[in-house]
Amino acid sequence: CNGIVVNFHMNVSNKQRGFDVWSPDPYKFIHGQCIIMKKDNIIIKDMTLDDIQNLRCFNSITKREMLVFVADNI
């Protein structure tokens, strides 16, 4: 597999959740400013609309927060 896996962390309902993202382009994780998740993702499926609107995750490569956008179709 030519690519990179990055582990992200986010708070969901006051619990720390982690998820891995694979990409063939490691620069996406260095220069990216957001992550997009499907609204039926198991990590966020029980969240309220207010919680989803302020969702952020921690990028373990850059040590910075990233916005998380939730969409119907990706």
PQR file with spaces between the fields and no chain letter, atoms N, CA, C, O and H, PARSE charges and radii, in Angstrom:
ATOM       1  N    CYS     1       0.834   -1.190    0.000 -0.4000 1.5000
ATOM       2  CA   CYS     1       0.000    0.000    0.000 -0.0000 2.0000
ATOM       3  C    CYS     1       0.874    1.246    0.000  0.5500 1.7000
ATOM       4  O    CYS     1       1.572    1.519    0.976 -0.5500 1.4000
ATOM       5  N    ASN     2       0.837    1.975   -1.053 -0.4000 1.5000
ATOM       6  CA   ASN     2       1.577    3.232   -1.118 -0.0000 2.0000
ATOM       7  C    ASN     2       0.703    4.336   -0.581  0.5500 1.7000
ATOM       8  O    ASN     2      -0.268    4.739   -1.222 -0.5500 1.4000
ATOM       9  H    ASN     2       0.269    1.754   -1.846  0.4000 1.0000
ATOM      10  N    GLY     3       1.039    4.821    0.580 -0.4000 1.5000
ATOM      11  CA   GLY     3       0.248    5.881    1.196 -0.0000 2.0000
ATOM      12  C    GLY     3       0.617    6.031    2.649  0.5500 1.7000
ATOM      13  O    GLY     3       1.644    5.530    3.108 -0.5500 1.4000
ATOM      14  H    GLY     3       1.827    4.494    1.101  0.4000 1.0000
ATOM      15  N    ILE     4      -0.235    6.728    3.362 -0.4000 1.5000
ATOM      16  CA   ILE     4       0.007    7.008    4.776 -0.0000 2.0000
ATOM      17  C    ILE     4      -1.310    6.894    5.531  0.5500 1.7000
ATOM      18  O    ILE     4      -2.370    7.239    5.009 -0.5500 1.4000
ATOM      19  H    ILE     4      -1.069    7.135    2.989  0.4000 1.0000
ATOM      20  N    VAL     5      -1.232    6.410    6.759 -0.4000 1.5000
ATOM      21  CA   VAL     5      -2.390    6.359    7.647 -0.0000 2.0000
ATOM      22  C    VAL     5      -2.129    7.329    8.791  0.5500 1.7000
ATOM      23  O    VAL     5      -1.066    7.300    9.413 -0.5500 1.4000
ATOM      24  H    VAL     5      -0.370    6.130    7.183  0.4000 1.0000
ATOM      25  N    VAL     6      -3.099    8.178    9.061 -0.4000 1.5000
ATOM      26  CA   VAL     6      -2.984    9.144   10.151 -0.0000 2.0000
ATOM      27  C    VAL     6      -4.123    8.905   11.121  0.5500 1.7000
ATOM      28  O    VAL     6      -5.271    8.722   10.715 -0.5500 1.4000
ATOM      29  H    VAL     6      -3.962    8.201    8.556  0.4000 1.0000
ATOM      30  N    ASN     7      -3.801    8.906   12.407 -0.4000 1.5000
ATOM      31  CA   ASN     7      -4.815    8.746   13.441 -0.0000 2.0000
ATOM      32  C    ASN     7      -5.260   10.116   13.917  0.5500 1.7000
ATOM      33  O    ASN     7      -4.434   10.951   14.285 -0.5500 1.4000
ATOM      34  H    ASN     7      -2.868    9.055   12.737  0.4000 1.0000
ATOM      35  N    PHE     8      -6.569   10.347   13.910 -0.4000 1.5000
ATOM      36  CA   PHE     8      -7.156   11.595   14.375 -0.0000 2.0000
ATOM      37  C    PHE     8      -7.930   11.322   15.659  0.5500 1.7000
ATOM      38  O    PHE     8      -8.432   10.217   15.865 -0.5500 1.4000
ATOM      39  H    PHE     8      -7.240    9.669   13.611  0.4000 1.0000
ATOM      40  N    HIS     9      -8.023   12.320   16.512 -0.4000 1.5000
ATOM      41  CA   HIS     9      -8.772   12.221   17.763 -0.0000 2.0000
ATOM      42  C    HIS     9      -9.793   13.342   17.811  0.5500 1.7000
ATOM      43  O    HIS     9      -9.530   14.455   17.355 -0.5500 1.4000
ATOM      44  H    HIS     9      -7.615   13.217   16.345  0.4000 1.0000
ATOM      45  N    MET    10     -10.961   13.043   18.367 -0.4000 1.5000
ATOM      46  CA   MET    10     -11.982   14.068   18.535 -0.0000 2.0000
ATOM      47  C    MET    10     -12.828   13.747   19.752  0.5500 1.7000
ATOM      48  O    MET    10     -12.946   12.588   20.148 -0.5500 1.4000
ATOM      49  H    MET    10     -11.175   12.139   18.737  0.4000 1.0000
ATOM      50  N    ASN    11     -13.413   14.772   20.342 -0.4000 1.5000
ATOM      51  CA   ASN    11     -14.321   14.593   21.469 -0.0000 2.0000
ATOM      52  C    ASN    11     -15.739   14.461   20.946  0.5500 1.7000
ATOM      53  O    ASN    11     -16.238   15.333   20.234 -0.5500 1.4000
ATOM      54  H    ASN    11     -13.317   15.714   20.020  0.4000 1.0000
ATOM      55  N    VAL    12     -16.377   13.370   21.305 -0.4000 1.5000
ATOM      56  CA   VAL    12     -17.759   13.112   20.907 -0.0000 2.0000
ATOM      57  C    VAL    12     -18.537   12.814   22.178  0.5500 1.7000
ATOM      58  O    VAL    12     -18.289   11.810   22.845 -0.5500 1.4000
ATOM      59  H    VAL    12     -15.973   12.661   21.883  0.4000 1.0000
ATOM      60  N    SER    13     -19.472   13.686   22.508 -0.4000 1.5000
ATOM      61  CA   SER    13     -20.276   13.526   23.721 -0.0000 2.0000
ATOM      62  C    SER    13     -19.386   13.333   24.952  0.5500 1.7000
ATOM      63  O    SER    13     -19.622   12.444   25.771 -0.5500 1.4000
ATOM      64  H    SER    13     -19.673   14.501   21.966  0.4000 1.0000
ATOM      65  N    ASN    14     -18.376   14.167   25.067 -0.4000 1.5000
ATOM      66  CA   ASN    14     -17.425   14.164   26.181 -0.0000 2.0000
ATOM      67  C    ASN    14     -16.593   12.886   26.282  0.5500 1.7000
ATOM      68  O    ASN    14     -16.079   12.563   27.353 -0.5500 1.4000
ATOM      69  H    ASN    14     -18.184   14.890   24.402  0.4000 1.0000
ATOM      70  N    LYS    15     -16.460   12.164   25.180 -0.4000 1.5000
ATOM      71  CA   LYS    15     -15.612   10.976   25.133 -0.0000 2.0000
ATOM      72  C    LYS    15     -14.599   11.152   24.009  0.5500 1.7000
ATOM      73  O    LYS    15     -14.932   11.641   22.930 -0.5500 1.4000
ATOM      74  H    LYS    15     -16.877   12.426   24.310  0.4000 1.0000
ATOM      75  N    GLN    16     -13.364   10.749   24.271 -0.4000 1.5000
ATOM      76  CA   GLN    16     -12.314   10.812   23.260 -0.0000 2.0000
ATOM      77  C    GLN    16     -12.498    9.655   22.280  0.5500 1.7000
ATOM      78  O    GLN    16     -12.524    8.494   22.688 -0.5500 1.4000
ATOM      79  H    GLN    16     -13.093   10.352   25.148  0.4000 1.0000
ATOM      80  N    ARG    17     -12.622    9.965   21.005 -0.4000 1.5000
ATOM      81  CA   ARG    17     -12.767    8.946   19.962 -0.0000 2.0000
ATOM      82  C    ARG    17     -11.615    9.099   18.982  0.5500 1.7000
ATOM      83  O    ARG    17     -11.161   10.212   18.719 -0.5500 1.4000
ATOM      84  H    ARG    17     -12.601   10.909   20.674  0.4000 1.0000
ATOM      85  N    GLY    18     -11.156    8.007   18.456 -0.4000 1.5000
ATOM      86  CA   GLY    18     -10.093    8.038   17.466 -0.0000 2.0000
ATOM      87  C    GLY    18     -10.541    7.380   16.179  0.5500 1.7000
ATOM      88  O    GLY    18     -11.380    6.479   16.189 -0.5500 1.4000
ATOM      89  H    GLY    18     -11.525    7.103   18.670  0.4000 1.0000
ATOM      90  N    PHE    19      -9.985    7.831   15.081 -0.4000 1.5000
ATOM      91  CA   PHE    19     -10.264    7.198   13.801 -0.0000 2.0000
ATOM      92  C    PHE    19      -9.045    7.353   12.908  0.5500 1.7000
ATOM      93  O    PHE    19      -8.304    8.330   13.018 -0.5500 1.4000
ATOM      94  H    PHE    19      -9.304    8.563   15.073  0.4000 1.0000
ATOM      95  N    ASP    20      -8.842    6.389   12.025 -0.4000 1.5000
ATOM      96  CA   ASP    20      -7.711    6.399   11.102 -0.0000 2.0000
ATOM      97  C    ASP    20      -8.185    6.796    9.717  0.5500 1.7000
ATOM      98  O    ASP    20      -9.277    6.426    9.284 -0.5500 1.4000
ATOM      99  H    ASP    20      -9.444    5.596   11.936  0.4000 1.0000
ATOM     100  N    VAL    21      -7.339    7.560    9.027 -0.4000 1.5000
ATOM     101  CA   VAL    21      -7.627    7.960    7.650 -0.0000 2.0000
ATOM     102  C    VAL    21      -6.414    7.586    6.807  0.5500 1.7000
ATOM     103  O    VAL    21      -5.281    7.913    7.158 -0.5500 1.4000
ATOM     104  H    VAL    21      -6.453    7.861    9.378  0.4000 1.0000
ATOM     105  N    TRP    22      -6.658    6.897    5.691 -0.4000 1.5000
ATOM     106  CA   TRP    22      -5.592    6.524    4.771 -0.0000 2.0000
ATOM     107  C    TRP    22      -5.661    7.418    3.548  0.5500 1.7000
ATOM     108  O    TRP    22      -6.748    7.775    3.094 -0.5500 1.4000
ATOM     109  H    TRP    22      -7.578    6.631    5.405  0.4000 1.0000
ATOM     110  N    SER    23      -4.506    7.780    3.016 -0.4000 1.5000
ATOM     111  CA   SER    23      -4.453    8.568    1.786 -0.0000 2.0000
ATOM     112  C    SER    23      -3.180    8.228    1.024  0.5500 1.7000
ATOM     113  O    SER    23      -2.135    7.994    1.631 -0.5500 1.4000
ATOM     114  H    SER    23      -3.623    7.490    3.386  0.4000 1.0000
ATOM     115  N    PRO    24      -3.265    8.199   -0.312 -0.5600 1.5000
ATOM     116  CA   PRO    24      -2.049    8.011   -1.094  0.2800 2.0000
ATOM     117  C    PRO    24      -1.217    9.294   -1.146  0.5500 1.7000
ATOM     118  O    PRO    24      -0.069    9.273   -1.589 -0.5500 1.4000
ATOM     119  N    ASP    25      -1.793   10.405   -0.696 -0.4000 1.5000
ATOM     120  CA   ASP    25      -1.129   11.708   -0.757 -0.0000 2.0000
ATOM     121  C    ASP    25      -0.902   12.262    0.648  0.5500 1.7000
ATOM     122  O    ASP    25      -1.801   12.893    1.204 -0.5500 1.4000
ATOM     123  H    ASP    25      -2.726   10.422   -0.336  0.4000 1.0000
ATOM     124  N    PRO    26       0.284   12.040    1.241 -0.5600 1.5000
ATOM     125  CA   PRO    26       0.524   12.499    2.614  0.2800 2.0000
ATOM     126  C    PRO    26       0.431   14.009    2.786  0.5500 1.7000
ATOM     127  O    PRO    26       0.203   14.481    3.900 -0.5500 1.4000
ATOM     128  N    TYR    27       0.601   14.775    1.717 -0.4000 1.5000
ATOM     129  CA   TYR    27       0.529   16.231    1.825 -0.0000 2.0000
ATOM     130  C    TYR    27      -0.867   16.715    2.199  0.5500 1.7000
ATOM     131  O    TYR    27      -1.018   17.824    2.710 -0.5500 1.4000
ATOM     132  H    TYR    27       0.786   14.391    0.812  0.4000 1.0000
ATOM     133  N    LYS    28      -1.884   15.901    1.951 -0.4000 1.5000
ATOM     134  CA   LYS    28      -3.247   16.271    2.356 -0.0000 2.0000
ATOM     135  C    LYS    28      -3.332   16.451    3.869  0.5500 1.7000
ATOM     136  O    LYS    28      -4.086   17.293    4.356 -0.5500 1.4000
ATOM     137  H    LYS    28      -1.760   15.000    1.535  0.4000 1.0000
ATOM     138  N    PHE    29      -2.566   15.666    4.602 -0.4000 1.5000
ATOM     139  CA   PHE    29      -2.619   15.747    6.058 -0.0000 2.0000
ATOM     140  C    PHE    29      -1.762   16.879    6.607  0.5500 1.7000
ATOM     141  O    PHE    29      -1.994   17.354    7.719 -0.5500 1.4000
ATOM     142  H    PHE    29      -1.953   14.982    4.206  0.4000 1.0000
ATOM     143  N    ILE    30      -0.782   17.306    5.838 -0.4000 1.5000
ATOM     144  CA   ILE    30       0.069   18.410    6.274 -0.0000 2.0000
ATOM     145  C    ILE    30      -0.579   19.748    5.945  0.5500 1.7000
ATOM     146  O    ILE    30      -0.534   20.676    6.752 -0.5500 1.4000
ATOM     147  H    ILE    30      -0.594   16.920    4.935  0.4000 1.0000
ATOM     148  N    HIS    31      -1.180   19.853    4.767 -0.4000 1.5000
ATOM     149  CA   HIS    31      -1.732   21.125    4.302 -0.0000 2.0000
ATOM     150  C    HIS    31      -3.256   21.193    4.388  0.5500 1.7000
ATOM     151  O    HIS    31      -3.833   22.258    4.169 -0.5500 1.4000
ATOM     152  H    HIS    31      -1.217   19.099    4.111  0.4000 1.0000
ATOM     153  N    GLY    32      -3.909   20.096    4.696 -0.4000 1.5000
ATOM     154  CA   GLY    32      -5.371   20.082    4.769 -0.0000 2.0000
ATOM     155  C    GLY    32      -5.895   20.923    5.921  0.5500 1.7000
ATOM     156  O    GLY    32      -5.228   21.085    6.943 -0.5500 1.4000
ATOM     157  H    GLY    32      -3.440   19.231    4.874  0.4000 1.0000
ATOM     158  N    GLN    33      -7.097   21.454    5.745 -0.4000 1.5000
ATOM     159  CA   GLN    33      -7.688   22.308    6.769 -0.0000 2.0000
ATOM     160  C    GLN    33      -8.968   21.729    7.350  0.5500 1.7000
ATOM     161  O    GLN    33      -9.522   22.279    8.302 -0.5500 1.4000
ATOM     162  H    GLN    33      -7.640   21.322    4.915  0.4000 1.0000
ATOM     163  N    CYS    34      -9.445   20.616    6.784 -0.4000 1.5000
ATOM     164  CA   CYS    34     -10.681   20.032    7.307 -0.0000 2.0000
ATOM     165  C    CYS    34     -10.759   18.557    6.936  0.5500 1.7000
ATOM     166  O    CYS    34     -10.005   18.054    6.103 -0.5500 1.4000
ATOM     167  H    CYS    34      -8.994   20.169    6.011  0.4000 1.0000
ATOM     168  N    ILE    35     -11.694   17.893    7.586 -0.4000 1.5000
ATOM     169  CA   ILE    35     -12.039   16.506    7.276 -0.0000 2.0000
ATOM     170  C    ILE    35     -13.539   16.488    7.016  0.5500 1.7000
ATOM     171  O    ILE    35     -14.296   17.199    7.676 -0.5500 1.4000
ATOM     172  H    ILE    35     -12.306   18.302    8.263  0.4000 1.0000
ATOM     173  N    ILE    36     -13.960   15.687    6.070 -0.4000 1.5000
ATOM     174  CA   ILE    36     -15.387   15.545    5.771 -0.0000 2.0000
ATOM     175  C    ILE    36     -15.802   14.127    6.143  0.5500 1.7000
ATOM     176  O    ILE    36     -15.156   13.156    5.750 -0.5500 1.4000
ATOM     177  H    ILE    36     -13.345   15.109    5.534  0.4000 1.0000
ATOM     178  N    MET    37     -16.896   14.018    6.911 -0.4000 1.5000
ATOM     179  CA   MET    37     -17.434   12.717    7.323 -0.0000 2.0000
ATOM     180  C    MET    37     -18.871   12.592    6.835  0.5500 1.7000
ATOM     181  O    MET    37     -19.597   13.581    6.729 -0.5500 1.4000
ATOM     182  H    MET    37     -17.421   14.807    7.231  0.4000 1.0000
ATOM     183  N    LYS    38     -19.261   11.369    6.542 -0.4000 1.5000
ATOM     184  CA   LYS    38     -20.670   11.121    6.233 -0.0000 2.0000
ATOM     185  C    LYS    38     -21.473   11.213    7.518  0.5500 1.7000
ATOM     186  O    LYS    38     -20.990   10.844    8.589 -0.5500 1.4000
ATOM     187  H    LYS    38     -18.671   10.566    6.628  0.4000 1.0000
ATOM     188  N    LYS    39     -22.696   11.705    7.411 -0.4000 1.5000
ATOM     189  CA   LYS    39     -23.507   11.911    8.613 -0.0000 2.0000
ATOM     190  C    LYS    39     -23.882   10.608    9.309  0.5500 1.7000
ATOM     191  O    LYS    39     -24.243   10.630   10.485 -0.5500 1.4000
ATOM     192  H    LYS    39     -23.089   12.005    6.541  0.4000 1.0000
ATOM     193  N    ASP    40     -23.805    9.474    8.615 -0.4000 1.5000
ATOM     194  CA   ASP    40     -24.123    8.196    9.251 -0.0000 2.0000
ATOM     195  C    ASP    40     -22.874    7.472    9.769  0.5500 1.7000
ATOM     196  O    ASP    40     -22.936    6.285   10.090 -0.5500 1.4000
ATOM     197  H    ASP    40     -23.511    9.456    7.659  0.4000 1.0000
ATOM     198  N    ASN    41     -21.745    8.178    9.851 -0.4000 1.5000
ATOM     199  CA   ASN    41     -20.523    7.602   10.402 -0.0000 2.0000
ATOM     200  C    ASN    41     -20.786    7.160   11.838  0.5500 1.7000
ATOM     201  O    ASN    41     -21.396    7.893   12.617 -0.5500 1.4000
ATOM     202  H    ASN    41     -21.694    9.143    9.590  0.4000 1.0000
ATOM     203  N    ILE    42     -20.332    5.980   12.179 -0.4000 1.5000
ATOM     204  CA   ILE    42     -20.617    5.411   13.502 -0.0000 2.0000
ATOM     205  C    ILE    42     -20.074    6.278   14.641  0.5500 1.7000
ATOM     206  O    ILE    42     -20.621    6.256   15.743 -0.5500 1.4000
ATOM     207  H    ILE    42     -19.837    5.385   11.546  0.4000 1.0000
ATOM     208  N    ILE    43     -19.019    7.032   14.393 -0.4000 1.5000
ATOM     209  CA   ILE    43     -18.429    7.877   15.438 -0.0000 2.0000
ATOM     210  C    ILE    43     -19.354    9.027   15.819  0.5500 1.7000
ATOM     211  O    ILE    43     -19.413    9.412   16.987 -0.5500 1.4000
ATOM     212  H    ILE    43     -18.575    7.050   13.498  0.4000 1.0000
ATOM     213  N    ILE    44     -20.076    9.580   14.847 -0.4000 1.5000
ATOM     214  CA   ILE    44     -20.870   10.790   15.108 -0.0000 2.0000
ATOM     215  C    ILE    44     -22.372   10.577   15.009  0.5500 1.7000
ATOM     216  O    ILE    44     -23.128   11.538   15.157 -0.5500 1.4000
ATOM     217  H    ILE    44     -20.028    9.267   13.898  0.4000 1.0000
ATOM     218  N    LYS    45     -22.825    9.375   14.768 -0.4000 1.5000
ATOM     219  CA   LYS    45     -24.244    9.152   14.474 -0.0000 2.0000
ATOM     220  C    LYS    45     -25.193    9.539   15.605  0.5500 1.7000
ATOM     221  O    LYS    45     -26.350    9.860   15.335 -0.5500 1.4000
ATOM     222  H    LYS    45     -22.210    8.595   14.648  0.4000 1.0000
ATOM     223  N    ASP    46     -24.749    9.520   16.852 -0.4000 1.5000
ATOM     224  CA   ASP    46     -25.630    9.849   17.975 -0.0000 2.0000
ATOM     225  C    ASP    46     -25.475   11.282   18.471  0.5500 1.7000
ATOM     226  O    ASP    46     -26.040   11.643   19.504 -0.5500 1.4000
ATOM     227  H    ASP    46     -23.809    9.259   17.071  0.4000 1.0000
ATOM     228  N    MET    47     -24.723   12.094   17.753 -0.4000 1.5000
ATOM     229  CA   MET    47     -24.491   13.476   18.181 -0.0000 2.0000
ATOM     230  C    MET    47     -25.673   14.369   17.824  0.5500 1.7000
ATOM     231  O    MET    47     -26.388   14.117   16.854 -0.5500 1.4000
ATOM     232  H    MET    47     -24.264   11.801   16.914  0.4000 1.0000
ATOM     233  N    THR    48     -25.866   15.414   18.620 -0.4000 1.5000
ATOM     234  CA   THR    48     -26.907   16.394   18.319 -0.0000 2.0000
ATOM     235  C    THR    48     -26.403   17.341   17.237  0.5500 1.7000
ATOM     236  O    THR    48     -25.203   17.415   16.974 -0.5500 1.4000
ATOM     237  H    THR    48     -25.285   15.619   19.408  0.4000 1.0000
ATOM     238  N    LEU    49     -27.325   18.060   16.618 -0.4000 1.5000
ATOM     239  CA   LEU    49     -26.968   19.011   15.568 -0.0000 2.0000
ATOM     240  C    LEU    49     -26.032   20.091   16.098  0.5500 1.7000
ATOM     241  O    LEU    49     -25.097   20.495   15.407 -0.5500 1.4000
ATOM     242  H    LEU    49     -28.300   17.999   16.832  0.4000 1.0000
ATOM     243  N    ASP    50     -26.277   20.562   17.322 -0.4000 1.5000
ATOM     244  CA   ASP    50     -25.401   21.585   17.915 -0.0000 2.0000
ATOM     245  C    ASP    50     -23.971   21.074   18.072  0.5500 1.7000
ATOM     246  O    ASP    50     -23.016   21.802   17.801 -0.5500 1.4000
ATOM     247  H    ASP    50     -27.037   20.234   17.883  0.4000 1.0000
ATOM     248  N    ASP    51     -23.822   19.831   18.508 -0.4000 1.5000
ATOM     249  CA   ASP    51     -22.483   19.261   18.677 -0.0000 2.0000
ATOM     250  C    ASP    51     -21.779   19.077   17.331  0.5500 1.7000
ATOM     251  O    ASP    51     -20.573   19.295   17.221 -0.5500 1.4000
ATOM     252  H    ASP    51     -24.598   19.239   18.728  0.4000 1.0000
ATOM     253  N    ILE    52     -22.531   18.680   16.322 -0.4000 1.5000
ATOM     254  CA   ILE    52     -21.949   18.463   14.997 -0.0000 2.0000
ATOM     255  C    ILE    52     -21.462   19.773   14.390  0.5500 1.7000
ATOM     256  O    ILE    52     -20.448   19.788   13.692 -0.5500 1.4000
ATOM     257  H    ILE    52     -23.511   18.504   16.411  0.4000 1.0000
ATOM     258  N    GLN    53     -22.163   20.866   14.643 -0.4000 1.5000
ATOM     259  CA   GLN    53     -21.779   22.150   14.054 -0.0000 2.0000
ATOM     260  C    GLN    53     -20.453   22.671   14.598  0.5500 1.7000
ATOM     261  O    GLN    53     -19.811   23.491   13.941 -0.5500 1.4000
ATOM     262  H    GLN    53     -22.987   20.854   15.210  0.4000 1.0000
ATOM     263  N    ASN    54     -20.029   22.229   15.756 -0.4000 1.5000
ATOM     264  CA   ASN    54     -18.776   22.691   16.360 -0.0000 2.0000
ATOM     265  C    ASN    54     -17.721   21.592   16.424  0.5500 1.7000
ATOM     266  O    ASN    54     -16.824   21.635   17.266 -0.5500 1.4000
ATOM     267  H    ASN    54     -20.550   21.562   16.289  0.4000 1.0000
ATOM     268  N    LEU    55     -17.827   20.626   15.549 -0.4000 1.5000
ATOM     269  CA   LEU    55     -16.962   19.457   15.607 -0.0000 2.0000
ATOM     270  C    LEU    55     -15.560   19.770   15.080  0.5500 1.7000
ATOM     271  O    LEU    55     -15.391   20.375   14.022 -0.5500 1.4000
ATOM     272  H    LEU    55     -18.556   20.592   14.865  0.4000 1.0000
ATOM     273  N    ARG    56     -14.574   19.342   15.845 -0.4000 1.5000
ATOM     274  CA   ARG    56     -13.170   19.501   15.466 -0.0000 2.0000
ATOM     275  C    ARG    56     -12.425   18.215   15.814  0.5500 1.7000
ATOM     276  O    ARG    56     -12.836   17.459   16.694 -0.5500 1.4000
ATOM     277  H    ARG    56     -14.711   18.851   16.705  0.4000 1.0000
ATOM     278  N    CYS    57     -11.329   17.988   15.109 -0.4000 1.5000
ATOM     279  CA   CYS    57     -10.487   16.840   15.426 -0.0000 2.0000
ATOM     280  C    CYS    57      -9.042   17.307   15.541  0.5500 1.7000
ATOM     281  O    CYS    57      -8.693   18.402   15.100 -0.5500 1.4000
ATOM     282  H    CYS    57     -10.995   18.602   14.394  0.4000 1.0000
ATOM     283  N    PHE    58      -8.223   16.477   16.127 -0.4000 1.5000
ATOM     284  CA   PHE    58      -6.814   16.791   16.333 -0.0000 2.0000
ATOM     285  C    PHE    58      -5.983   16.005   15.332  0.5500 1.7000
ATOM     286  O    PHE    58      -6.056   14.777   15.284 -0.5500 1.4000
ATOM     287  H    PHE    58      -8.506   15.587   16.485  0.4000 1.0000
ATOM     288  N    ASN    59      -5.185   16.721   14.524 -0.4000 1.5000
ATOM     289  CA   ASN    59      -4.311   16.106   13.532 -0.0000 2.0000
ATOM     290  C    ASN    59      -2.997   15.736   14.217  0.5500 1.7000
ATOM     291  O    ASN    59      -2.272   16.616   14.680 -0.5500 1.4000
ATOM     292  H    ASN    59      -5.125   17.718   14.563  0.4000 1.0000
ATOM     293  N    SER    60      -2.690   14.455   14.282 -0.4000 1.5000
ATOM     294  CA   SER    60      -1.501   14.000   15.004 -0.0000 2.0000
ATOM     295  C    SER    60      -0.197   14.322   14.276  0.5500 1.7000
ATOM     296  O    SER    60       0.869   14.258   14.887 -0.5500 1.4000
ATOM     297  H    SER    60      -3.280   13.740   13.905  0.4000 1.0000
ATOM     298  N    ILE    61      -0.251   14.663   13.001 -0.4000 1.5000
ATOM     299  CA   ILE    61       0.959   15.029   12.266 -0.0000 2.0000
ATOM     300  C    ILE    61       1.325   16.485   12.513  0.5500 1.7000
ATOM     301  O    ILE    61       2.470   16.796   12.839 -0.5500 1.4000
ATOM     302  H    ILE    61      -1.117   14.715   12.504  0.4000 1.0000
ATOM     303  N    THR    62       0.349   17.381   12.358 -0.4000 1.5000
ATOM     304  CA   THR    62       0.630   18.814   12.507 -0.0000 2.0000
ATOM     305  C    THR    62       0.440   19.298   13.936  0.5500 1.7000
ATOM     306  O    THR    62       0.826   20.419   14.268 -0.5500 1.4000
ATOM     307  H    THR    62      -0.582   17.129   12.093  0.4000 1.0000
ATOM     308  N    LYS    63      -0.155   18.457   14.789 -0.4000 1.5000
ATOM     309  CA   LYS    63      -0.451   18.828   16.183 -0.0000 2.0000
ATOM     310  C    LYS    63      -1.399   20.024   16.255  0.5500 1.7000
ATOM     311  O    LYS    63      -1.280   20.866   17.145 -0.5500 1.4000
ATOM     312  H    LYS    63      -0.468   17.547   14.519  0.4000 1.0000
ATOM     313  N    ARG    64      -2.337   20.090   15.315 -0.4000 1.5000
ATOM     314  CA   ARG    64      -3.309   21.183   15.262 -0.0000 2.0000
ATOM     315  C    ARG    64      -4.719   20.632   15.143  0.5500 1.7000
ATOM     316  O    ARG    64      -4.940   19.496   14.725 -0.5500 1.4000
ATOM     317  H    ARG    64      -2.433   19.406   14.592  0.4000 1.0000
ATOM     318  N    GLU    65      -5.669   21.488   15.528 -0.4000 1.5000
ATOM     319  CA   GLU    65      -7.074   21.138   15.351 -0.0000 2.0000
ATOM     320  C    GLU    65      -7.485   21.361   13.904  0.5500 1.7000
ATOM     321  O    GLU    65      -6.987   22.263   13.230 -0.5500 1.4000
ATOM     322  H    GLU    65      -5.490   22.411   15.868  0.4000 1.0000
ATOM     323  N    MET    66      -8.403   20.522   13.440 -0.4000 1.5000
ATOM     324  CA   MET    66      -8.974   20.667   12.104 -0.0000 2.0000
ATOM     325  C    MET    66     -10.487   20.664   12.244  0.5500 1.7000
ATOM     326  O    MET    66     -11.036   19.995   13.120 -0.5500 1.4000
ATOM     327  H    MET    66      -8.808   19.789   13.987  0.4000 1.0000
ATOM     328  N    LEU    67     -11.148   21.404   11.391 -0.4000 1.5000
ATOM     329  CA   LEU    67     -12.607   21.380   11.347 -0.0000 2.0000
ATOM     330  C    LEU    67     -13.074   20.050   10.780  0.5500 1.7000
ATOM     331  O    LEU    67     -12.401   19.451    9.941 -0.5500 1.4000
ATOM     332  H    LEU    67     -10.702   21.948   10.680  0.4000 1.0000
ATOM     333  N    VAL    68     -14.229   19.593   11.244 -0.4000 1.5000
ATOM     334  CA   VAL    68     -14.861   18.396   10.702 -0.0000 2.0000
ATOM     335  C    VAL    68     -16.213   18.821   10.150  0.5500 1.7000
ATOM     336  O    VAL    68     -17.062   19.326   10.884 -0.5500 1.4000
ATOM     337  H    VAL    68     -14.776   20.080   11.925  0.4000 1.0000
ATOM     338  N    PHE    69     -16.407   18.613    8.856 -0.4000 1.5000
ATOM     339  CA   PHE    69     -17.676   18.914    8.218 -0.0000 2.0000
ATOM     340  C    PHE    69     -18.428   17.610    8.005  0.5500 1.7000
ATOM     341  O    PHE    69     -17.831   16.590    7.658 -0.5500 1.4000
ATOM     342  H    PHE    69     -15.717   18.203    8.260  0.4000 1.0000
ATOM     343  N    VAL    70     -19.731   17.647    8.212 -0.4000 1.5000
ATOM     344  CA   VAL    70     -20.573   16.466    8.056 -0.0000 2.0000
ATOM     345  C    VAL    70     -21.454   16.673    6.834  0.5500 1.7000
ATOM     346  O    VAL    70     -22.094   17.714    6.686 -0.5500 1.4000
ATOM     347  H    VAL    70     -20.215   18.475    8.494  0.4000 1.0000
ATOM     348  N    ALA    71     -21.481   15.663    5.953 -0.4000 1.5000
ATOM     349  CA   ALA    71     -22.221   15.775    4.698 -0.0000 2.0000
ATOM     350  C    ALA    71     -23.066   14.526    4.473  0.5500 1.7000
ATOM     351  O    ALA    71     -22.782   13.455    5.008 -0.5500 1.4000
ATOM     352  H    ALA    71     -20.961   14.818    6.073  0.4000 1.0000
ATOM     353  N    ASP    72     -24.110   14.692    3.667 -0.4000 1.5000
ATOM     354  CA   ASP    72     -24.962   13.559    3.312 -0.0000 2.0000
ATOM     355  C    ASP    72     -24.236   12.599    2.373  0.5500 1.7000
ATOM     356  O    ASP    72     -24.219   11.389    2.596 -0.5500 1.4000
ATOM     357  H    ASP    72     -24.341   15.562    3.232  0.4000 1.0000
ATOM     358  N    ASN    73     -23.648   13.146    1.338 -0.4000 1.5000
ATOM     359  CA   ASN    73     -22.957   12.329    0.336 -0.0000 2.0000
ATOM     360  C    ASN    73     -21.527   12.811    0.182  0.5500 1.7000
ATOM     361  O    ASN    73     -21.257   14.011    0.131 -0.5500 1.4000
ATOM     362  H    ASN    73     -23.662   14.130    1.157  0.4000 1.0000
ATOM     363  N    ILE    74     -20.632   11.866    0.110 -0.4000 1.5000
ATOM     364  CA   ILE    74     -19.220   12.223   -0.086 -0.0000 2.0000
ATOM     365  C    ILE    74     -18.752   11.617   -1.385  0.5500 1.7000
ATOM     366  O    ILE    74     -17.592   11.784   -1.762 -0.5500 1.4000
ATOM     367  H    ILE    74     -20.851   10.891    0.152  0.4000 1.0000
